Each structure stands twice: as C-alpha cells, then as structure tokens.
Amino acid sequence: MPSHRSWAEPWKVKMVEHLRMTTREERERVIAEAGFNTFLLPSQFVYIDLLTDSGTSAMSDRQWAGMMQGDEAYAGSMNYYHLEKAVHTYYGYKHLIPTHQGRGAEHILSQLCIKAGQVVPGNMYFTTTKVHQELAGGRFADVIVDEAHDPASEFPFKGNVDLAKLERLIRERGATNIAYLSLETNVNMAGGQPCSMENIQATCALCHQHGIPVYLDATRAVENAYFIREREQGYENKSLAEILREICDQTDGCTMSAKKDALVNIGGFLAVNDDALAEKARNMVVIYEGLHTYGGLAGRDMEAMAIGIQESVQLDHMHARIGQVEYLGHKLIDAGIPIVHPIGGHGIFLDAAKFLPHIPREEFPSQALAAALYVDSGVRAMERGAVSAGRDHDTGKNIFPALELVRLTIPRRVYTQAHMDVTAESVIALYQHRDKIVGLNFTHEPEYLRFFQARFAPVRGGRVLLD
Amino acid sequence: MKTIIEPFRIKSVEPIRMTTREEREDILRHADFNLFRIHADDVLIDLLTDSGTGAMSSLQWAGIMKGDESYAGAKSWYALEESVRELTGFTQILPTHQGRASERILFELVGGPGLVVPNNSHFDTTRANIEHSGATAVDLLIAEGHDPRSRHPFKGNLDVAALERLIAERGRDAIPLVMITVTNNSGGGQPVSLENIRAVRAVCDRHGLPLFLDACRFAENAWFVKQREPGHAARPVREIVREMFDLCDGATISAKKDGLVNIGGLLLLRDPELVRRADELLILTEGFLTYGGLAGRDLEAMAQGFREVVDEDYLHYRIRSTEYLGERLLRAGIQIVEPPGGHAIYVDALAFAPHIPREQFPGQALVVALYRHAGIRACEIGSVMFGKGGKTPAMELVRLAIPRRVYTQSHIDYVIEAAEEVYANRASLRGLAIVEEPPSLRHFTARFREV
C-alpha cells in the first residue's frame, strides 16, 4: 500500500542551518590539505554532507522541547526513567544501560562477554565492533550469506545469516568457544541490507539450541523492520513497532547507537535480559561512561532519545526516509551507475571497483572516488572498501573485501529532494568522465581503524580528479 | 557595598517538586539508603555534586542551537579548539564525553602493573582508572590537608618532600607521571598554590617526570591564588590559569565543573607520541577526533563555558556563596573542613555524629538524615567512597556541593536551617551496614540498611 503513495515527508521545516558554497579551486586545495581523506575535511567546506547518517539527523520540535526539559541531576534523572520506558516498550529488553554512544555499549559488551580465544560470528563485520571484539581477545567470523558479497544480486534479504556457515562454525569450533552471535540489522557494510524475520528466527533458534547467546546490533533495526514489512509475507499489515519487538524478543540483548534510527545527535545504550550481566555492565559503565542513570549523557540527550525512539517507529516517517534513499538510488540506476542492489536503507553504495575499473584495488578506487566526488561538487561521501577493512590481524596484509564501495549516506530529515538531485548529477558527471580519476597511495597509515585518520597522495600528479 | 550579587539574572526555571517526610522515608527505604539510587525528582535541593549540574548561560544555549553535528571537522569543534588554546596554551586537545574518559585513555597509555601515580589526592574515578590499569594511586597531601580545623590557605598542596621520598624509594621509572588535582576535591575543595605547583614542577624536571593536572576546577583554584597567594592579587585570573597550565605537560579536565556544561571533557597533551596513541584510543572508545563522543552543540557550549568561567565577577560570586554556607554552619557549631572550599562545604561527620563508629559509616548516616529531614541530597566522601578493603580514609566527610548558578540564597538558607535542625537532633542519627556492594566504585550502587 505505501508504495503507491508519494514519499513526501510527514513534517515541514522549522529551523534551517546555512550552507557555504565553495569553488572547485578551493575544494582542490582543501582535499589535498585533508590528505584526500574525506574524514579530515572541515565541515565548513562541505556542501552536502553524506559522510554518515550517524548523529547527523535533524531533531523534531518535540525532541528540542525535550532538550529543554533535561534533568541534569547526576543520579536518578527523570529523563533516564523516560528513556528506560521507551526502550522497554519498543525494544522490550529488561535492563537498560545508557552509554554516550554505540561504541561505548560495544566496548562494555565485548569486555564482559568475550573470553580470550573465543570466536564471535556475525553477519559481516563492522569497523568499530570488530576492533572491540579483537581487543577483548576474540576473533570475528563472517557468517553472512554469499549474496551479500555480490553487489548485483537482487536478493531481498542480503543481511541474512548463512545457517550452513554458522552450523559449520559451531561444529568446528565447539559451542563453548563461541562468545555470542553478533546479529546486525540492516547490515551497514553490505549496503544497508536487511535480515528477514524468518532468518532471524532460524538463527536465534540454532544459537540457543547450542546455548550461544545472540546480541543484536539494533542500530538500524527499525529500518530493517520496514523492509520486513515491505518484503516478507505475513508482515504487510503489522506495525513497525510490532515487527521491531518481534526481532528483539528473539535475542538476548542489544547494543544500540541511537545516532541512527533514534534520530538524535548523541547517545546509545546496551540493553540485556540477563540480571547478572546487567549488574556487571552497570558496574563497568560507571568506570568508562558515567553513573548507570546517565551513562555519560546529559539528561536532555536521554529525553531526546526517548522521544526519538517513539518517532522512529512511525510508518510515515520510515516511508519518507527510505523513499528518499530510493529516489536517489533510482536516479543513479537509470543513468547506468553501478550501485549495490537492492537499494539499502540508509544510503546508496557506489560499486567503486566497477565504477573505476582502471584503478587497481591496491590504489584504493573507493577512496579516490570519494575524493573526486568532493572535488567535483562538494558532496562528502565515505570510503567503505579496502581502507576501512584494514589489515589482517595475523598476516599484516591489506584485506581486500569483496565489496569496494563508496557510501552516500543520507542523514534523516536533513536534505531536500533538490540536494539529492545535485548529488545524482555530480555522480553521473563523474561516471561520464571516470577516466579522469586517479588512484591513491597511503602517506600515513594509523594502526587501528585507519580509515579515520589515514592520509593519501595521488599515485601520479598531485590531483585526484583531472580536468 | 558589602552585598555580592550574582552577575546574571534568571532566564529559564525548572520547577522543584515538594515531598513530605513520610514520602521521603519510603523513598529512602526503596533506595536502600543510597542517595545515588533515588529519583532526582524526589530531591528538593540537590547538592550531590557540582558536576554537570550547572545552569548554562543564554550564550551557551545559543551555542547549543548553533551546534554543527557533522561527524568530522565540525565548525563547533574548531570553536572549542580555539577557546581552549586561548585559555591553556595547549595545542593538542582531545575532546571526550567526560572527564573519566580522559583519565581512562591517559592511564590505559601510561599506567600498568608495578607503577605508582602520586597526586595530592586522587578523586574516585581517577583512582579507579589508575587501579584498573594495575598501577597504584598514592596520595601525598600536606599534613594540614588532613586536619579539618587547620586554616592553612592552600590545604590542597602536594607534600614535595614526600614526593622526593617516593621517587627515591620507588625509582623514577616506576612513576609514569605526577598529578596535581586543582582544587583538591576529596580533601575539601582546597586550593593548590602556584608556588606549590612550581615546586612540584622543579622536582619533576630534576627527575625527568611529566606533570599532569586534574584541572576540573582550574578557575576556582586560580581565584584562590589571586585572593590568598602573595604577589598575585593584581593579576587577571586568566593569566594565573595560563601559568598553571604552562607548568604542566598535560591535563585531564571534566568540563562539567569549570567548563560550565552538563556534559563534556578534555585531555590536553604535549608529547606527540602520546598524542598519536591517545588519538587511536579516543576513536575506538569515544568518537572521532573532532567530536570525541559529544554532540556538536556540546562542543559549542564548552567553548563558551571556558570563556565565562574566568570572568572575575562570576568567580567572586561563586566562591563567596560557598563561603557563606560554610560560615553559617560554623556559626551553628557544625564542624566543617576549614576554610570553606571552592565548590562545596565538607561537613566533618566524625565531629557531627561521634556516637557512630566508623565501620557504621557516620558520613552516610548524616547524608541519610539530611534527606530524611529536608529532602536535601548530599554526598558521602569517607569510608563508603574510599574505605574498600579495610582501608580507613583520614577524614569522614559529607560534601554539600553547590551546582554553579543554580540555587539562590533562599535555597542555601533552607539548607542551613535544615543542617541546624539535624545537628540539634544529632543523637538520633543511626549508623548503617552494607548489604550488597560491587567490586569497585561501591558508593554509586551499594545497598545499605540502618543498624
């Protein structure tokens, strides 16, 4: 039913933030100063910022009103109880431990639940999640379906766990050597691809049969719920809130970066059902984050999160959210641009390997494409390929993942249709002149999470995009 | 003119919910006599902490609206960087979600088993982070700092001779850095003199040791230096602050105190190798280098807060209002840590309730009594907070911390009246026993019963 309706936003604009226009000369200079890494660009030189959908959304007037009602008491803030109620209602878990953002929750979960030498299977890695698992002594094992690694496959649930892979892993390593299964909804690195409810049920059943807990990365679980409603039989008449609860109810807990689905600029949480684990997590959150009734957040931010959670499960909101992403995606598909299919939930993922076949993987085509896009139009995108994947923990060699992508991530409720048009025009223009884009080499490579701070130089000349 | 007025007027208010004594009796039992466990909504006057509980100015709120929420390179970050650089002279500035994150990153890098970290007095989260790394936290406060009645003007000073002895005993290689906490929170909010910081600096230089400040209340400390230390009366506070930072190699700051914000912290460093490693940990556990786990708006509010806090009219009002509470309690016969500190008044619970043995937590008993009688929430700084593993801290204190720019004189008069009444009935105070406690930082979550 919703697919027949326009995706027009169910809100109007209440406050605006000015953007600064730049010239191409300026952008050429700025990207060179930033070492051809879009992470290192000052935002004042960015026109349309599609670096991430994390914490970059526009809050509603209700959330801003909640900000004014922040109870900044150190202990027992009213806002904590509001948040606890929202998490309990919509995610259903018994215990809430707020954290300053998602990685705070991942840090605590990894430290508490992984023993040295244990394996942590998951449906594709995520950058910070994987490093936290490794620092806790664990090793990540990918159990996502093969379709996830094929950008052209139209499989509707490319986030699914491959049950055969998971079973094999359990058999080979033994259930006691598996810390937990990390189940990500709307898998980010696969292109914002959902898991089906059927797969979530089967995965959780298999794990629980072997006594392995399942922890959800619930960061984009509501977007996942929307795709289940659109694509999976039997869910077309259910509300997003019902589907979200059904996902959560099968798992043992979740880590959450509220900076995505929950429409806030800062905040996250760990939520679990187990009483003893919750107690341990509360003792740990005090050391790393803050007392367990604020977790390193201002009271106002917990209030904004509580309201944001309620707004995130509204069907009209999600219809507009995904509708905008699809609008940009279809424009690019119509122009013959290679992107990850089907169109994902939080962004469009350009297939850089196919976009720039003349640039070898060793010269980081995704990094080059993101830099060239900035030079062309001031649009800031993010590399999600070999630079993000880092080096193999044991061999020290570059990992070249099957997907070499550039992510155009759409912040929620921030940009208009015209901003999407400008973005599409720039990508299409670059595609027509793709031979002008030059590969990159590292000039500085950090040890952990290198994509954030790495610096590069074009392999020849000084420019990433020739005239 | 004798009267000191607040150099501001009120722009936005937050209603306080009144409670009855019967309600509070229930609430206390429900919270197992731990005031950290009660709903803030059930508190009339919240003196639990001055951390993150201040009122922001209209300019800070304007900054909140201006927050640039870009993930990388936000304008708000550059605004903060400029404000902190102007104030401290540091160029390597790492934003963190709050002070304990700065401490965790620092001690994860420089801490470790077998090492010793001296300080005038470590605060609870600092100590927890040092011990979490396997190192030992050592307090080297001057003797006057342990005597509630001593009127020494700088009771936060570090005992320089004791530092020399520690270095001689343990060897310089066992000491990754020397720390000074300004003002000295666990010792009564007492200041450290510039002369003392210079002397510690000289010892550090002789042994090649780095000096770090726990600089949460740097502006309040600088105000005391201006008021009490010979030769500084004519200097602007900003200049004194700058000298304090110039004397050290790094600092951890919880901006929730003198940054005048509800959330935020900083780690300041000079050593480029330490910066490189700290950057990686920051990204992993806090957030990217240009936001450190904070919303852009919080960076903006901090930038403005660090400008407002060195305003001398503000500091005059701030320190004088704390002193007012202290003087009135003394006049009522209640022993406090003298002279009154910067951000809080510390009541000597041993003098207040001498009939309660230390193993029954007289400080906690007083905290419970203040809440029961008047809905005031204070904080125990004694055997509950620091007494784990059979250790007995030198003092048994109850801290009445004053949030910045939040309460008026009539609120403070109410607190004075309540304290006087509880003091009059002090014989009825009852000791407490711990029913359940976590392995570290037990004061936050422990459960008690009345004996």
Chai-1 contact restraints between the chains, C-beta under 6 A:
chainA,res_idxA,chainB,res_idxB,connection_type,confidence,min_distance_angstrom,max_distance_angstrom,comment,restraint_id
A,F39,B,A72,contact,1.0,0.0,6.0,A-B,restraint_1
A,L41,B,G73,contact,1.0,0.0,6.0,A-B,restraint_2
A,P42,B,G73,contact,1.0,0.0,6.0,A-B,restraint_3
A,S43,B,D68,contact,1.0,0.0,6.0,A-B,restraint_4
A,S43,B,S70,contact,1.0,0.0,6.0,A-B,restraint_5
A,S43,B,G73,contact,1.0,0.0,6.0,A-B,restraint_6
A,S43,B,A74,contact,1.0,0.0,6.0,A-B,restraint_7
A,Q44,B,K75,contact,1.0,0.0,6.0,A-B,restraint_8
A,D49,B,S70,contact,1.0,0.0,6.0,A-B,restraint_9
A,L51,B,Y71,contact,1.0,0.0,6.0,A-B,restraint_10
A,T52,B,Y71,contact,1.0,0.0,6.0,A-B,restraint_11
A,G55,B,E69,contact,1.0,0.0,6.0,A-B,restraint_12
A,T56,B,E69,contact,1.0,0.0,6.0,A-B,restraint_13
A,D71,B,A40,contact,1.0,0.0,6.0,A-B,restraint_14
A,E72,B,G52,contact,1.0,0.0,6.0,A-B,restraint_15
A,E72,B,T53,contact,1.0,0.0,6.0,A-B,restraint_16
A,E72,B,N262,contact,1.0,0.0,6.0,A-B,restraint_17
A,A73,B,A40,contact,1.0,0.0,6.0,A-B,restraint_18
A,A73,B,D46,contact,1.0,0.0,6.0,A-B,restraint_19
A,Y74,B,L48,contact,1.0,0.0,6.0,A-B,restraint_20
A,Y74,B,T49,contact,1.0,0.0,6.0,A-B,restraint_21
A,A75,B,F36,contact,1.0,0.0,6.0,A-B,restraint_22
A,G76,B,I38,contact,1.0,0.0,6.0,A-B,restraint_23
A,G76,B,H39,contact,1.0,0.0,6.0,A-B,restraint_24
A,G76,B,A40,contact,1.0,0.0,6.0,A-B,restraint_25
A,S77,B,A40,contact,1.0,0.0,6.0,A-B,restraint_26
A,M78,B,D41,contact,1.0,0.0,6.0,A-B,restraint_27
A,H100,B,H97,contact,1.0,0.0,6.0,A-B,restraint_28
A,H100,B,G293,contact,1.0,0.0,6.0,A-B,restraint_29
A,Q101,B,G293,contact,1.0,0.0,6.0,A-B,restraint_30
A,H107,B,T285,contact,1.0,0.0,6.0,A-B,restraint_31
A,V131,B,L284,contact,1.0,0.0,6.0,A-B,restraint_32
A,N265,B,E69,contact,1.0,0.0,6.0,A-B,restraint_33
A,N265,B,A295,contact,1.0,0.0,6.0,A-B,restraint_34
A,I266,B,A295,contact,1.0,0.0,6.0,A-B,restraint_35
A,N283,B,P438,contact,1.0,0.0,6.0,A-B,restraint_36
A,V286,B,L441,contact,1.0,0.0,6.0,A-B,restraint_37
A,V286,B,F444,contact,1.0,0.0,6.0,A-B,restraint_38
A,I287,B,A128,contact,1.0,0.0,6.0,A-B,restraint_39
A,L291,B,F444,contact,1.0,0.0,6.0,A-B,restraint_40
A,G296,B,H97,contact,1.0,0.0,6.0,A-B,restraint_41
A,G296,B,Q98,contact,1.0,0.0,6.0,A-B,restraint_42
A,A298,B,N262,contact,1.0,0.0,6.0,A-B,restraint_43
A,A298,B,I263,contact,1.0,0.0,6.0,A-B,restraint_44
A,Y448,B,E280,contact,1.0,0.0,6.0,A-B,restraint_45
A,Y448,B,L284,contact,1.0,0.0,6.0,A-B,restraint_46
A,L449,B,I283,contact,1.0,0.0,6.0,A-B,restraint_47
A,F452,B,I283,contact,1.0,0.0,6.0,A-B,restraint_48
A,F452,B,F288,contact,1.0,0.0,6.0,A-B,restraint_49
